[in-house]
């Protein structure tokens, strides 16, 4: 079972956006990268197309390495480590404080 999942609330541990929080939008396990909402935003020039007929500069979110993010604790809202335990025959993710992670 993976310790990070899409729609998890995470906090950035390193880089230019250190301390920012957001939800995971996308995970690529082959390259170990995650895209977090509102984090690591860069400007990119786009050619005109159907969705953006004007073209020009667009803000997009780039991927971060998974080691640079940590799940936020549901109780305290701070970064926490995750362990996987078994409850009623199902594996669930639990924060180090003991709170279940949805």
GITAUR-V393355 format. One record per residue. N is the residue number from 1. RES is the residue in three letters. PHI is phi as a letter, one per 30 degrees, with the letter a starting at -180 (999 if undefined). PSI is psi as a letter, one per 40 degrees, with the letter a starting at -180 (none if undefined). D_LAST is the distance of its C-alpha to the last C-alpha in Angstrom with 1 decimal. Layout:
BEGIN
n=N res=RES phi=PHI psi=PSI d_last=D_LAST
n=N res=RES phi=PHI psi=PSI d_last=D_LAST
END
This chain:
BEGIN
n=1 res=UNK phi=999 psi=h d_last=13.6
n=2 res=UNK phi=d psi=i d_last=12.9
n=3 res=UNK phi=d psi=e d_last=11.3
n=4 res=UNK phi=c psi=h d_last=10.9
n=5 res=UNK phi=b psi=i d_last=9.6
n=6 res=UNK phi=d psi=i d_last=10.8
n=7 res=UNK phi=i psi=e d_last=9.4
n=8 res=UNK phi=d psi=i d_last=7.9
n=9 res=UNK phi=d psi=h d_last=9.9
n=10 res=UNK phi=b psi=i d_last=12.6
n=11 res=UNK phi=b psi=i d_last=16.0
n=12 res=UNK phi=d psi=h d_last=19.2
n=13 res=UNK phi=c psi=d d_last=21.1
n=14 res=UNK phi=b psi=i d_last=24.4
n=15 res=UNK phi=j psi=a d_last=26.7
n=16 res=UNK phi=d psi=d d_last=28.0
n=17 res=UNK phi=c psi=f d_last=24.7
n=18 res=UNK phi=e psi=h d_last=23.8
n=19 res=UNK phi=j psi=e d_last=21.7
n=20 res=UNK phi=d psi=i d_last=20.4
n=21 res=UNK phi=c psi=i d_last=16.7
n=22 res=UNK phi=a psi=i d_last=15.2
n=23 res=UNK phi=c psi=i d_last=12.7
n=24 res=UNK phi=d psi=h d_last=13.3
n=25 res=UNK phi=c psi=d d_last=15.5
n=26 res=UNK phi=a psi=i d_last=16.9
n=27 res=UNK phi=b psi=h d_last=17.0
n=28 res=UNK phi=c psi=h d_last=20.3
n=29 res=UNK phi=d psi=e d_last=20.2
n=30 res=UNK phi=d psi=d d_last=24.1
n=31 res=UNK phi=c psi=e d_last=24.7
n=32 res=UNK phi=h psi=f d_last=21.6
n=33 res=UNK phi=b psi=i d_last=21.0
n=34 res=UNK phi=b psi=i d_last=18.3
n=35 res=UNK phi=c psi=h d_last=18.9
n=36 res=UNK phi=c psi=h d_last=17.3
n=37 res=UNK phi=d psi=h d_last=18.2
n=38 res=UNK phi=i psi=e d_last=21.2
n=39 res=UNK phi=b psi=i d_last=21.7
n=40 res=UNK phi=h psi=f d_last=24.8
n=41 res=UNK phi=d psi=h d_last=26.5
n=42 res=UNK phi=b psi=i d_last=30.0
n=43 res=UNK phi=c psi=h d_last=32.9
n=44 res=UNK phi=b psi=h d_last=34.1
n=45 res=UNK phi=d psi=h d_last=37.2
n=46 res=UNK phi=b psi=h d_last=36.9
n=47 res=UNK phi=d psi=i d_last=39.7
n=48 res=UNK phi=d psi=h d_last=40.1
n=49 res=UNK phi=b psi=a d_last=38.4
n=50 res=UNK phi=d psi=d d_last=37.4
n=51 res=UNK phi=d psi=d d_last=34.2
n=52 res=UNK phi=b psi=g d_last=35.9
n=53 res=UNK phi=d psi=d d_last=39.6
n=54 res=UNK phi=d psi=d d_last=40.5
n=55 res=UNK phi=i psi=a d_last=39.1
n=56 res=UNK phi=j psi=a d_last=39.1
n=57 res=UNK phi=d psi=h d_last=36.5
n=58 res=UNK phi=b psi=h d_last=32.8
n=59 res=UNK phi=d psi=h d_last=29.8
n=60 res=UNK phi=b psi=i d_last=27.3
n=61 res=UNK phi=c psi=h d_last=24.3
n=62 res=UNK phi=c psi=i d_last=25.0
n=63 res=UNK phi=d psi=i d_last=22.9
n=64 res=UNK phi=c psi=i d_last=22.2
n=65 res=UNK phi=d psi=i d_last=22.2
n=66 res=UNK phi=d psi=d d_last=18.9
n=67 res=UNK phi=d psi=e d_last=20.6
n=68 res=UNK phi=c psi=e d_last=20.9
n=69 res=UNK phi=b psi=i d_last=17.2
n=70 res=UNK phi=b psi=i d_last=14.7
n=71 res=UNK phi=d psi=i d_last=11.0
n=72 res=UNK phi=d psi=i d_last=11.3
n=73 res=UNK phi=d psi=h d_last=10.8
n=74 res=UNK phi=d psi=d d_last=9.0
n=75 res=UNK phi=d psi=d d_last=12.3
n=76 res=UNK phi=c psi=d d_last=14.9
n=77 res=UNK phi=i psi=e d_last=13.8
n=78 res=UNK phi=c psi=i d_last=15.7
n=79 res=UNK phi=d psi=i d_last=15.3
n=80 res=UNK phi=b psi=i d_last=14.1
n=81 res=UNK phi=d psi=i d_last=14.4
n=82 res=UNK phi=c psi=h d_last=11.8
n=83 res=UNK phi=b psi=i d_last=13.0
n=84 res=UNK phi=c psi=h d_last=12.4
n=85 res=UNK phi=b psi=i d_last=13.5
n=86 res=UNK phi=c psi=h d_last=14.5
n=87 res=UNK phi=b psi=h d_last=13.9
n=88 res=UNK phi=h psi=f d_last=16.1
n=89 res=UNK phi=i psi=e d_last=16.9
n=90 res=UNK phi=c psi=i d_last=13.5
n=91 res=UNK phi=d psi=h d_last=12.0
n=92 res=UNK phi=b psi=i d_last=8.7
n=93 res=UNK phi=c psi=h d_last=7.8
n=94 res=UNK phi=b psi=h d_last=9.0
n=95 res=UNK phi=d psi=i d_last=10.4
n=96 res=UNK phi=d psi=d d_last=14.2
n=97 res=UNK phi=d psi=e d_last=14.3
n=98 res=UNK phi=j psi=e d_last=12.7
n=99 res=UNK phi=d psi=i d_last=9.5
n=100 res=UNK phi=d psi=i d_last=6.4
n=101 res=UNK phi=c psi=h d_last=3.8
n=102 res=UNK phi=d psi=none d_last=0.0
END
